[in-house]
């Protein structure tokens, strides 16, 4: 007879693995930190056009955050 629910140890192991997966995905940088200055400025210009979806608005928030970080570090302006 197979039990209806998995054993507690399997659930705990699964929870630990999922937590480790999420934490390893967080490196403290956004996805635009690897962009060249030119590519970042192109993305910034796209954001200035408006008419963005919610996901597009979040993307633009990340672009602006990277522009701000670069401005503070090296006086770069998007």
C-alpha positions as CSV (number, residue, x, y, z in Angstrom):
1,X,0.0,0.0,0.0
2,X,1.4,3.5,-1.0
3,X,0.9,6.3,1.5
4,X,-1.3,9.2,0.4
5,X,1.2,11.9,1.4
6,X,5.0,11.9,1.1
7,X,7.0,11.3,4.2
8,X,8.0,14.4,6.2
9,X,11.7,14.0,5.4
10,X,11.0,14.1,1.6
11,X,9.0,17.3,2.1
12,X,11.7,18.9,4.2
13,X,14.4,17.9,1.6
14,X,12.3,19.4,-1.2
15,X,11.8,22.6,0.8
16,X,15.5,22.9,1.4
17,X,16.3,22.4,-2.3
18,X,13.8,24.9,-3.5
19,X,15.1,27.5,-0.9
20,X,18.7,26.9,-2.1
21,X,17.6,27.3,-5.7
22,X,16.0,30.7,-5.0
23,X,18.9,31.9,-3.0
24,X,21.4,31.0,-5.6
25,X,19.5,33.0,-8.2
26,X,20.0,36.2,-6.1
27,X,23.4,37.6,-6.8
28,X,22.7,41.1,-5.8
29,X,23.0,42.5,-9.4
30,X,20.3,43.1,-11.9
31,X,20.3,41.6,-15.3
32,X,21.5,44.9,-16.9
33,X,24.8,45.0,-15.0
34,X,26.4,43.0,-17.9
35,X,25.2,45.3,-20.6
36,X,27.7,47.7,-22.3
37,X,27.1,51.4,-21.9
38,X,25.8,51.6,-25.4
39,X,23.3,48.8,-24.9
40,X,22.1,50.2,-21.6
41,X,21.5,53.6,-23.2
42,X,19.5,51.9,-26.0
43,X,17.3,50.2,-23.4
44,X,16.9,53.5,-21.5
45,X,15.7,55.2,-24.7
46,X,13.1,52.5,-25.3
47,X,11.8,53.1,-21.8
48,X,11.3,56.8,-22.5
49,X,8.8,56.1,-25.3
50,X,6.0,55.1,-22.8
51,X,3.0,52.8,-23.3
52,X,4.6,50.0,-21.3
53,X,3.0,46.9,-19.9
54,X,3.5,46.1,-16.2
55,X,6.4,43.8,-17.1
56,X,7.9,46.5,-19.3
57,X,7.6,49.0,-16.6
58,X,9.5,46.7,-14.2
59,X,12.1,46.2,-16.8
60,X,12.5,50.0,-17.1
61,X,12.8,50.3,-13.4
62,X,15.7,47.9,-13.5
63,X,17.3,49.8,-16.4
64,X,17.0,53.1,-14.5
65,X,18.4,51.5,-11.3
66,X,21.4,50.3,-13.3
67,X,21.8,53.8,-14.9
68,X,21.7,55.3,-11.4
69,X,24.3,52.8,-10.1
70,X,26.7,53.6,-13.0
71,X,26.2,57.3,-12.5
72,X,27.2,57.0,-8.9
73,X,30.2,54.8,-9.7
74,X,31.6,56.5,-12.8
75,X,29.5,59.6,-13.7
76,X,28.0,57.7,-16.6
77,X,24.7,59.1,-17.9
78,X,22.2,57.0,-19.9
